[in-house]
Amino acid sequence: MSTSARMAIDAMCAYTRDRGFDLRSPDQKLTYGNALIHRSRNLALACTRPDADVLFVDDDMLPPKEALVQLLSHGAPVASALCTNRMPPIGLAVKIYDDASHQFIPLKRMRDERVVVDKFGVGAAFLLLSRETIEQLKEYYLSARDWLEANRRCFDRMHVRAENREKERAHKAEIRRANWDREKYLLVFDYPVGENELQFGEDVGMCWHLMQLGIPVLIDTGVIVGHLGEYPYGPWDVRDEDEEAVA
């Protein structure tokens, strides 16, 4: 973690605690993470306090000190800051689900100082999940309902009978619950493949599950968190194609 990111995250944590929130850092094994990012995120969900909401924040993010408090103020199931990638060309780290094409499509612009709620696919670099949402995602996986939904259209085309689908779902659920009981294994964050045969990132894949559960994602565009690359990139670096053509 860079010194700049560490100072910004520590200042945010101190500000949040000063406002009466019981904020605790994760276990060291979660702090250091894993070379496989989806394993790290799943481990965080499995091992954090059972009564706590969870903030995912990557170690190259530069949040303003009030960022977490502002997200918490919405009381939303899922709340995200407005972030970008950190390698040019810079774009917003948010997509929106298109029902017609059954895929997430990128958003180039979002209005400033707005709170918007929709079927968003967001990055998990600065993302707040409520405890209730975490439990819903956990049960969705353990019950294998996610597997059933992911394969539903394929099963429809193959005319697979409902009782056969349910039998296989129950079989998978039994295995998943045994894995959870034995080693707290979860696969909420993964790399699912959509109907267009393109693979989602692990964070958008999680948002796909949220959408299936009917849980919308809130984005507070007034919470802008820089993403540290050559310098702190953010929405101020996003330029649309028309602007680039004129420049």
N, C-alpha and C positions, 0 to 999 in steps of 0.2 A: 504494500500500500504506500502511495506517495505521501509525503509530509503534508501537502496541501489538502488532499482528500481526507487524511486522518484528522487534521485540525478542523475541517468543516463538519465532518460527521460527529466528532466529539463535541463541538459547540452546539450542534443540533440536539444531541442527547442531553447535554446539560440544560439547555433551554426547555426541553420537554419535561425533564424531571422537576425543574423549578416551577412548572405550572401544575404540579400535583399528579403527574402520571407515573405509574409504577413501571419504569422502563428498565429492562435488564438485558444485558448482552448475552449472546448465545454461548454455549459451551465452546471451548477452544477448538474442538474438532470441527465444529460448524463454522467457526470464524475462518479457519484456514481453508476450508472447502475441499474440492476434489477436482482432479483434472477433467472429469466428466461433469459439466455444469448441471445437467439434469439430475445426476446423483446427489450433488450438493444440495440442490433445492428440495428434492424429495426427503433427504435426511433432515433438513431443517423442519419440514412439516411434521415428520415423524417424531422428532426428539425435543421439540420445544414444549414449554409448559402447557398442560391441557386446558388451562383457563385463560390463555393469552392470545391476543391478536398477534399477527406477525408482520413485520416490515422487512421486505427484501431490499437490501441496498448493496450494490456492488462496490468494490473497494477503489473504483476509479471515478466515483461520483462526487460532485461538489454541491451539496444542498445548502440553501440558506438556512439559518438557524431555526426559523419558524416552520419549516417545510412539513415536518411530521405532525406538529400540532394542528396545522391547517388541514391536513388530510384527515386526521382524527375527528375534527370538528364536524365533518359531514355525516358521521355515523353510518357510512355506506358499507355494504358487504365487501366491495372491492373498490379501492381508490388508488389512482395513479397520478404522479406528477407528469408534467410535459417534458419529455426527454428526446434526445436525438442520438444517432450513432456518433462515433468519434473519428471516423475516417472519411475524407471527402470522396464522393459528393455527400454532403451532409443532408440528411432527411429526418423527418419525424419518426420516432419509434412507436408508431401507432398505425393500425390497420382497422378497417371496418368490414363486417361480414356482409357479403352480397348474397341475398337469398336466391336470386335468379341463377347465379353461376355456382353456388355452393362453395364459395371461397372467400378468403380475406383479401381485400384490396387495399393498397397503400393510400394514406391521406397525405396530401402535400401541404395543406395549410389548416390551421385551427385558429379561431378568433381568440384574441387576448382576453385575459381576465374573465373567463367564462367557466361555468361548471356544466359539463355535458355528460349525459348518461346514454349508453347505446350498446350495441353488440360489437364492442371494440376488442381488437387483439392488441395488447400492449406488451412492451418489454417488462421484464421483472427486475430491472436495474434500480427502480425506486417504486415499489409496489406494496400497498398495505392490504392484507387479507384479514377479515374478521374471523374470530374463532368459529362462529357458526358456519361461515363459508368453508373454512378448512375442514370441518367435520363433514359437510355435505360432499366436498370433493373426495375426501377419504372414503366415505361410504359408497360413493358412485364407483370408485375403483374396486373396492373390496367385494362389492356385490356383482362385479363384472357387467353392470349395466352399461358402462362405457364401451365395452367390447361389443355388446349387442347393438348399440346405436351406431358404432363405427362401421359395422358390417350390415346394417339393416337394408340399405338399398341393394347391396349385392345379394343378400338372401331373398329379397323380393324378386329380383330378376331370375334367380335360380329356383323360385317357387319352393323354398325351404319351409316346411310346415312349422307352425308356431310351437308345437310341443317339442319338436327337435331343437329349435332355437333355445327354448327354455331349459331343456335338459343339459345342453352344452354350457349355457350360462351358469347354471347351478354347479356344474362340475368345476368350471373355472373359479367360481366364487369360493368353493371349498378349498382349493389350492391356495388362492390368494389370502384367505383368512388364516390358513395354517402358516404361511410365510410371514404374515403380520405378527401372529402370536409368537413365532419362533425368533424372528430377527427384525421386526418392525419395518418390513419391506413394503414400500409404497412406490407406485409409478404414476403419480398425478402429473408430474412434468415428464414429458416424453416427446418423441418426434413422430407424430402420426402422419399418415399419408392421406391427403384429401381425395375427393372424387376426380379431381383433375390429375391425379397421380403425382402431384408435387408434395414434398414433405414440408410440414410446418416446423418452425423453430420450437424449442421446448417451452418457451413462454407463451407463444401464440397457441401452441397445442393445449396448454392449460386453459387459456381463454376459450378455446373451442369447447372444452368440458363445461366451463361456466355457462356458455351459451346454451348448451344442451340441457342444463339444469334450470334455465330461465333466470340466471343471475346476471344482471347487467354490470358493466364496468363504468365507474365514474372517473372522469378525467377533470382535474382542476387545472386549467391552463394558466392560472395565476401562480401555481407552484412550479417554478422553472428550476430544474436541477441540471447543472452543467455536467458534461461528460468529458473527462480529462483525456485528451490525446496530445497533439503537439501543443495545444492550449485548451482551455475549457470550452468545448463546443456546446452550442445550444440552439434554440429556435432562431436566434438572431443570425445564425449562419445559413438558414434555409432560404434558398432563392428559387422562385419558380422558373419554368423554362422561358417564359416571355421576358422576364427580367434579364436572364442570362443572354438571350438573343440580342437585347438592346445594348448590353454592356460592351 
